[in-house]
Amino acid sequence: MGMAIHRPDGKLPLHTKIFIGLILGAVLGIGAQVLLGADHPSLTWFVKNLAQPAGKVFLNLIFMIVVPLLFSSLILGVAELGDAARVGRVGLKSLLMTVVLSGLAVALGLIAVNIVKPGSGITPEERTKLVQTYSKVEDAKKNVEQSKKSETAADTIVDLIPKNPLSSAVNALEGGLISFMVFAMIFGIALATVDPEKALPLKIFFESLLAVSLRIIEIVMRVAPYGVFGMIFATGATLGLSAFLALGKYAVLVLVVLAIHQFGVYSLAIRLIAKRSPVQFFKQIKEVMLTAFATSSSNATLPTALRVAQEEVGLPRQISSFVLTVGATANQNGTALFEGVTVLFLAQLFQVPLTLGDQLVVMLLTIVAGVGTAGVPGGAWPMIAVLLARIGVPPEAIGLCLGIDRLLDMSRTVLNVTGDITIAACVSTMEGFGAVIVEEAQG
């Protein structure tokens, strides 16, 4: 989920520049491979000394902000959910709906990736080149060694609790993610239960830390067009067209699964729990969906969502205001689904086998990540990079997907915002407002 960047001065918006970087990198990279051959000395030199370094500098700028961004956003998100639960029945029901819908979204995405296998369309030789392009030899050796280690269930549970959270933070990109996130969640829950006056200074600190982290990402994304060009040129020059065909399958799969969750799962929730007509419901919130698609931001869509929920859908103000305000940050079904699909796609592309247990871990982490994903362009990518490192895929591989993220970002934001209003409608019916409000809205 990100915020649209508007340019009143007539210059190209950032997402357009990133897309141009993608297209130029792909065309020039594939063209160079066709004309010169993948092993031509000049092309090899350009890839190793210019294209790849440009991409890696951009990615390192993103990676460096992972720890403060993830820590502050996750703590604040969990604290908000804790505050919601403390409000009473409405908060608890909203929290339950958030977890259930996010879980269904991620499960749907993982099932789709396992059926379609969008990352399995390249040859073993091309996959070897891909690994060489995006990872260092020592990283590959480290992943092999990690894959040989087997832990018992008891060891896995014990490892969830970090003896030293700072050590987990330092190793966040080398497998320390889970324990680090557990610490952040525990900290956030505790923060929500502390006396508000005592908790306020810490909340202000984490809000400031989050604001600075988001600002850094905003600045870093300005160099994204050049980083994306370098990474995609290197991929095109090394692999040719096949990698981009796999990328296209991945993008279509994300859009299809988002649509299934939007009009399938949400429709069932509206019909069975909210006791409303799904067709009428989607007609009532079409303005919200269009605003979310145009802005790519749940926060920017919030004023429209609040108005439409009360005036068009007919939800009670005391419930819709509470659920939508918290949900703009803490309920991101679309983002969780997108992160799960992206991680599994790249695992397939790099031929990293994931057991059912591994995929369940990815599922749980993406559900939690949906609470703490930042609402700026590129906000989901640090979390995806850390998840990739966890399962043995080079985090730099996110460069493959960055160029086409704009359309996917717009689409998953629609799912996020629709999920907020769906939960508000369901909770309203659970609280006894449904039937009366529907009649008033239709009358």
N, C-alpha and C positions, 0 to 999 in steps of 0.2 A: 504494500500500500504506500503510495507516495503522493506528493502534492504537485500539481501541474505548475510548470514554470512559464509564465506569460511574459512576452517581450513587447511592451508597448512601443519600443523604438523601431519596430519593424524587422529586427534581426531574427534569424532562425531560432526557434526554441531549442532547448537542450536535447529533448528526446529526438528531434529531427536530425540534429547533428550526430547523435549517437547512431541513428539508423543509417545515415550517410556513411559514417565510418565503417559500419558493418558491410554495407554494399560495396564500397570501394575496396575494403580489405579482402572480401571474398572474390570479387572480380579480378583484381590485380594479382592476388595470390594464386588463384586457379590459372589465370593467364600466364603468369610467370612459370608455373609448373609445366604447362603445356608447351610453351615456347622454349624453355631452357632445360627442363627436366628437374625433378626434385633434388637430384644430387649435384647439380651444377655448382661449382665453387663460389661464383659470385652470388648466387641466390642463397646458398648456405651461409655465406658470410653476412649477407644482409639480414637474414632471419635471426642468426645468433647474436649479432652485434647491434642491431637497431630495432627490428620488429619485436622480438621477444623481450628485450629489456624495457621497451616502452610499455608493453603490457604488464610486465612484472612490477614496474614502479607504481603504476596505477593501482594494481591489486594490493601491493604492500601498504599503500596509503589507506585502503579500506581495512586491511587486516589489523593495522595498528590501533584502530579505534574499536575493535571488537569487544575487548574486555570492559572498558567504561560504558560503552553503549548498551551492551547486553545486561550488565549488572544493574545500571540505573533504570533502564526501561522495564526489566523483569521485576525488580523490587517494587517500582511504582504500580505496575500492572497488578501484581499479586496483592499489594496493599489496597488497591481500589476494590478488588474482588472481596478482600477481607472486610472492608468497610460495607460493601454491599450485603454480605452475609449477616453483618451485625445489625443491619436495618430491620431484618426480620424475614417474614415469609416471602415477600417479593424478591428480596436479595437472594435467598437460598434457591428459590425456584428459577430465577434468572441464571444463577451460577450452574445449576443442574442442566438447564437447557443449553447453555453455552458449551459445557463439556460434552454433552450427548451429540449436539450438532457438529461440533468440531471433530469429535471422534468418528462420526459417520462420514464426514467430508474426507478426512485423511484415509480412512479405510477404503472408501470408494476410489480414491486416487491410486492407492497401492495395488488394489485389485486390477484396475485398468492397466497400470504399467506392467504388471506380471502377465496379463493376457496379450497385450499388443506388443510388448517388448520393443519400444522405439529405439533403444540404444544397441540393438543386436544386429544392425544391418551393415556393419563394416567387416572387412576381412581381417584375419589374424595379423597379417603383415601391416595393414593400416593401423590396427590397434596398437601394435608395438611402436610404430612411429608416433602415434598420439601420446603414449606414455612417455616416450623420450622427449617429446616437445613440451609437455606440461609438468614433468617431474624430474628431480635430480636423481642420480644413481643412489645416493645415500638414503633418499626418501623411499625409494623402491625397496631397498634392503630392509629398512626399518619396518615397512608395511608387511614384508614377508615374515620377519621375525615376530611381529605382533600377531599375525594370523596363526602362527604355530602355537601360541600360548593358549591354554584352555583353562578356564576358571570354573569352579563349581558355582552353583546357585548362591550358596552362602557367601562365597568370596565376592560375587557380583553385588550382593546386597550391602555387604560391609563397605565396598569401594564407593558406594553411593554417598557416604558421609565423609567429607574430606577432613583429614587430621589438620591440614594446613590450607585454608582457602586461598591464601596468596600463591602457594605452589600450584594449585589447580588453575588459578587465573593465568599464571605464567605459562602453563602447559595447555591452555585452552585450545590451541590449534594443533596440538599433538596428542589429543585423546583425553584431556582433562575436563572436557565440556560438562559431562553429566554431573560430577561432584560439584563443579562450580555453579551449575544451575540449581542444584539442590540447596546449596548454601544460600543463593540469592532468594530462592523461594521461602526458605525458613526465615530469613531475615525480613522479607516482605510480610509474611504472616505475623511475625512478632511485632513489626512496625504497626500493623493494623490494629493490634490488640493493646498497644501502649496508650496511656493517657494522651489525648490529642494535643494538649499543650506541650507535653514533653516530646512528642513525636514530631511536632511542627518544624523545629530546626533541621532535623534530619531529612524530612520530606522536601524542605526548601533546598537543601544541599543537593539531594538526588535530582530534583527538578532542574537545578542549575547545571549539574553534571550532564544530564540528558540533553539540555538545550545546547550546551557547548559541543557535545558529541554529534548532535544532529547538524550543527553548523559546520563542523569539520567535514561531515559526509557531503553536505551541500557544496562546499568548496571543492572537495575531491572530485565530485561528479562533473565539475567543469572541464576536467581533463579526460573524462571518460571517452569522448569521441576518438582521441588519439590513442588511448589505451586499447579500446575495442578494435581500432584499425590494426594496431600492431599484432594483437592476439589472433584476430581472424585472418590477417595476411599470412601469419606463420602457419595456421591450420590449413588454409587453402593451398599454400605452397608445398606443404608436407603431404597432405592427404588428398587434395583435389575435391571433387564434387560429392563423394560419398558421405563425408561428415555432415555436409549441409542438408543432404536428403534426410539423414537421421534427425537433424535439428528441426526440420520441417514437420516430421512425424511427431516429434515431442510437442511442438507448439500446437498442432491440431489436437493432439490428445488432451493437453491442458484445457483448451477451450471447450472441447466436448464434455469432459468430466465436470468442468465448472457449470456448464449448461444443465447437465443431468442433476447436479445437486441443487441448482437454482430452481428449476422447474419440476423436479421430481421429489427430492427430499423435503424441500420447503413446502411444496404443495400438499404433501401428506401431513406435515405438521399443522398447516393451516386448516386442512379439512378435519383431521382427527382430533387435534387438541384445541385449536382456536374455534372450531365449529363454524368456519366461514367458507365461502366459495373461493377457491384459489384463483379462478379467472377474474372475478371481481376484485380480489385483493391486489393482483398484479396491475390491473388497470388503475386502481387507486394510488399506487405508489410509483407509477411510471415516471413521474417527474423526479422522484428521488433516484431512481435507477439511472436516468439520463444524466443527472447532475453528478452522480458518482462516476459514471463512465467518462464524462468530460473532464472532471477535476482530478481523478485518480486519488482522491483523498477522503477518507471517512470523516475527518475533522472538518474539512471544508464543506462537506455535504450535511453536517449535523444540523445547522439552522433550518435547511429545507426539510430534512427528515422530521424534525420536531413539529414543524407546522403541518406537514402532510399527515403525520400520524394522528394528530388531533382533529384537523379539519376535514380530511378526506377519508381516513380509515375510521375515525371516530373513537380513538383510544383515550382513556382517561388521562388527564395531564399528569397526575401524581405518579402514574406507572410509566407512561411513555417517556417523560422527561428523565426519570431515574434510569431506566433500562437503556435508552438510546445514548445518554451521556456517558455512562460507564462502558457501554458496548463499543463506542467509537474508538476506544483504546484497547479494551480487554476482550472483545469478541471478534476474532478475525478468521472465520471459517475458510474463506477463500485463500488467505495467505497460508494457513496451515496446510490446506490441500495442495497448493502450488509448491510449497517447500518439500512436501513428501514426494510428489511426482518428480521434481527436479533432482532430488538426491538419488532416487532409484534409477532415473534415466541415466545420470552420469555414472552410477555404479555399473550399469549394464554396458555403457559405452567403453568403460575402462576394464570391463570383464572382472569386476570385483564381486565374487559370489556372496550373497547375503542369505543367511538362514532365516527361517520364519521368526526366530527369536530376535535376530538383528533387525528385521523389518518392523517387529513390534516395538523395539526400542526407538527406531526412527519415528514411528507413529506417535509414541508417547511424547517424544521430544518436540515434534512439530506442533502437537496440541498445546504444549506448554509455551512454545515459541510464539504461537499465535497471540498469547497474552502480552508478550514483551517485544513484539516487532515494531521498529520505529516507523513513523509515518512520514518518511521523506523518500525521494528518489534514491534507490539503492538500499533502502532500509532492511529489506529481507535478505540481502546477499551476505552480510557478515554472518548471520545465523546459518545460512546454507553452507558457507565455507567451513564453519566449525563442525557442522554435521558431517561434511565430506571427509574432513581430517579424521573424525572419529571412526569412520568405516574403512579408511585406507585409500580414499580417492584424493588425488592432488587438489587442494583447495583452489589452485589457480584455474582449474577446469571451469569455474563459474564464468570465465571470460567467454566461453563458447555460447552461453545463453544470454549474456547481457544485452547484446545488440537487438534482440527481438523482444525484450522485456516490456516495452512500452504498451503494446496491445494487451499482453497478458496482465500487466499491472492494472490497466483500466478495467479489464473484465473481472479480475478477482476482487477489485474494490466494490463492484456492483454486488457481488456475492456477500462481501462483508456487511455492507449497509442493509441489504435485504434481510440478512440474518438478524440484525439488530431489531428491525421492525417485526419480523416473524416472532422473535422471542417476546417482544412487548405485547403482540396480539395474543400469543399463547398464555402468557402470565395474566393478562387482563381477564381472559376467559376463566382461568383457574381461580381467580379472585372474585368471580361472580359478576364481572362487568360485561361479558361477551354479548349475551342475547339483547340486553337493553341497548347497548351501544350500537350494535348492528342495525337495529330498527331505527335509531335516531339518525344514523349516517345515511340510511336509505330513504328515510322520510324527508 
